[in-house]
Amino acid sequence: MKLDGQGLLVLVDPVRTSGVEAAEIGRQAKAAGVRGLLIGSSFDGAAQTHEVARALRTHAPGIPVALFPGSAMQLTDQVDLVLFLSLVSGRNPQYLIEEHVRAVPFLQQHPVATLSTAYILIDGGRVTSVESVSQTRPLPADKPELAAAHATAALLIGMQAVYLEAGSGAERPVPLDIIRACRSAVPPPPPDRPLFVGGGIRTPEQARAARAAGADFVVIGTVVEEGAKHDLRAFVEAAR
């Protein structure tokens, strides 16, 4: 099952979400028409990842489930796709190539589809988990040309997608001028080069603005975990 087109993705953190809670999120996502589900955390949680992935696939049939891994330890064959993330905004070799090498034995045994993805952290106004764990700094929020240069470099070395990340629970989402700059650097499909944008998106209006600026996929997570004030359908409609 492919993750294609455009729309809303819901990110589920397996460390903070039980199998029972994941099942409920899956049911809500199915009913609302969410485009896809992501599973991922900055912290290792292999057993939880497997359990949450199975729950989502069971209770959200027909919706692609993709792994958004923080490390090779989180790999599971209970997903349709692995976002093969390289943290190109940082310079820590562990998250540029080392985790990918560690993932090879698993992927050779379990041929899950992969999407090579340039992961670009953008300052969201607070220190996030991914920043702390990766020991890298995000790119400044007022330098769209710098973000676009990273996105362009990633495509030139063969990456297939770009993910702009303000971080879980960010105070503010990725600025619209950064999304626009990266959209210009990442031609929309075809060729199939999706642009993901996540972190700090708490309202349907913010989701709509991110899509209008050029995001193919708008990702929400914290707002779902906390119990969104807005119906999930409102986010789905905004991100169409």
Buried (B, 14 or more C-beta within 10 A) or exposed (E): BEBBEBBBBBBBBBBBBEBEBBBEBBBBBBEBBBBBBBBBBBBBBBEBBBBBBBBBBBBBEEBBBBBBBBBBBBBBBBBBBBBBBBBBBBEEEBBBEEBBEBBEEBBEEEEBBBBBBBBBBBBBEEEBBBBEBBEBEBBEBEBBEBBBBBBBEBBEEEBBBBBBBBBBBBEBBBBBBBBBBBBEBBEEEEEEBBBBBBBBBBBBEBBBBBBEBBBBBBBBBBBBBEEBEBEBBBBBBBBB
